Amino acid sequence: MKGMKKYINSQIVREKMNYAGAVNRPFLFAVDFEMESGFFVDDPLNQNDILFRAGDVKNFTGALISPNASLLKTKDLIRYADYLEKFNLVMSGLRRGDTYLINLTAKTEIESSLSLREILCVTQSMFGICAWEDFVSFSPERFVRIGNGIISSCPMKGTIDASVPNAGEIILKDYKESCEHNTIVDLIRNDLGKVSGRVWVEKFKYIDKIETDRGDILQVSSDIRGELPAGYGNNLGDIIFSMLPAGSVSGAPKSSTLRLISKAEGEKRGFYTGVFGYFDGTVLDSAVLIRFIEKKSDGSLFYHSGGGITVNSMCEDEYDELIAKIYLPLRK
């Protein structure tokens, strides 16, 4: 039935990915942050219930939007005092040694005259997805790419307003941001090592410029790679699930950090900071579900954002970064 939502248990998604990969059949998948729910779509280019793009591949065309359209307006930001309470809780965990890097997130109620599908169409990003009208993500961050026997991941850690004088030099030399980035590179190396033989850092701390409706920002990434064993195509689901949730949006060490996230945030994230990906029959490319807008059953919209916290973090700086990440990367 057209338009029917087909959320399924995440372990069924995993099994379907293994089977489709073994027979080289294209598919689209998504898994939520808690690894409880997801969806799996056969022949994704020939359906339009779920719109997506992954690199140069997409199953939709651009939409004409009225020049008077209200793209995005913040309605109800999390109060600084409320964020401070969450921040202090995770900072206590950092000082105890429960975690040494944790991703703390919050949601902001927003308004827009656009549908979620229209938002996907007017934004530009390496990855994007609109699942029915439940959520939209226009993500700049690759989770993993698998092809030709190589698995690669490009975690993003470090954000700065591009208009700041010498912004690139500042973000690369910032002590707190460097500690955070180094930690996540090490975590991803360990994650890739679970499924790979040789693991290496192909490119360390490079900067991407992202154009948004609120000015340009710079983000720091690294490219980490590993060699997969023969027959890896039979286990695409196992490979992906062994590395979930994504390290860049959870933290390290994962198990104790996840417990602290649950306590600090007080609610499940759902598909926000989960992953989605597209397999074309040969190559699987996937993204972390960030830059994320969720539509509730009553029609209200919430933009989810966050950032990494270390023992060197300052609450006001992290709060400002959370707000700075509420944007639309507009298509030219």
Summary of the structure (lengths in Angstrom):
residues: 332
radius of gyration: 19.0
end to end distance: 35.2
largest distance: 54.4
contacts: 1124
relative contact order: 0.22
helix: 31%
strand: 33%
